[in-house]
Amino acid sequence: MTAFAEELRHRVEAARRSLAEARRDGDEYLVRVRVGELEELARTAAVNGIDVPGLAGELAAHREADVVDLPDDGSVG
């Protein structure tokens, strides 16, 4: 494994730990920051051909959980 791949995986793990803490603490802002960080790391990994097991599924699950139902008439609130 290259040093770049190792560092990328290390950053993914750090972001995952911070995301879990943010969820546990109910810090929605930090949750969104960490998800954004993981999305960027996933893009970087894909562009460089680096496999990060479970990351794509984890992000997909988060996106599904983040869907907000809007009223049929398109109004909000």
N, C-alpha and C positions, 0 to 999 in steps of 0.2 A: 504494500500500500504506500502511495506517495505521501509526503508530508502534507501536501495540500488536501488530499482526501481525508487524512487523519484529522487535520484541523477542522475541516468542514463537519465531519461526524462529531467531533468534540463540541462544536458550536451548536449542532442540532440537539445533542443531549443536554447541554446547558439550557437551551431555550425550552426544551420539553420539561425539565425540572422546574423552571421558573413559571411556565404555563400551568403546571399542576398546582404550584403554590398559589398562583393568582386565582385559579378556579376555587381552590379550597378556601381562600380568604374572601371570595366574592368580589374581587377587584376586576370588574368588567373592562375597564380601560387597559389594564395590563394584559388581560387575556387577549384583547384585540392587537395590542402591540406584539405580543409573542407569536400569535398566529401569523401576523404579517411577516415577522422575522423568519418563521418556519417556511412560509410560502417563498420568500426570497431565497432561502437556503436550498429549497427543493428545486427552484429554477436553476440556481448555480450548479447544483449536483447534476441535473439533467443535461445541461449544456456541456458539462465536462465529463459525462459518462460515468458518474459516480453513483453507485447504488447505496441508498440509505433505506434499509429495510423498514417497512411499515409507515414511512412518512407520507406517502401519497394517500394511503387509506385513512390515516389519522386526519389529514387535512380535509379529505372528502367528508368524513364523519362530522367534522366541525362545521363545514359549510352547510350540511343538511340540518344540523341542530340550530343553525343561525338564521334559518328561513323565517321570515315574518309574514303572516297572512294579512293581506290587505283586503279592505271591504270590496265587494263586487263592483261598486260604482266608481272605484278609483280614488275616492276621497280618503284622506288620512286624518285621524283624530276626530 
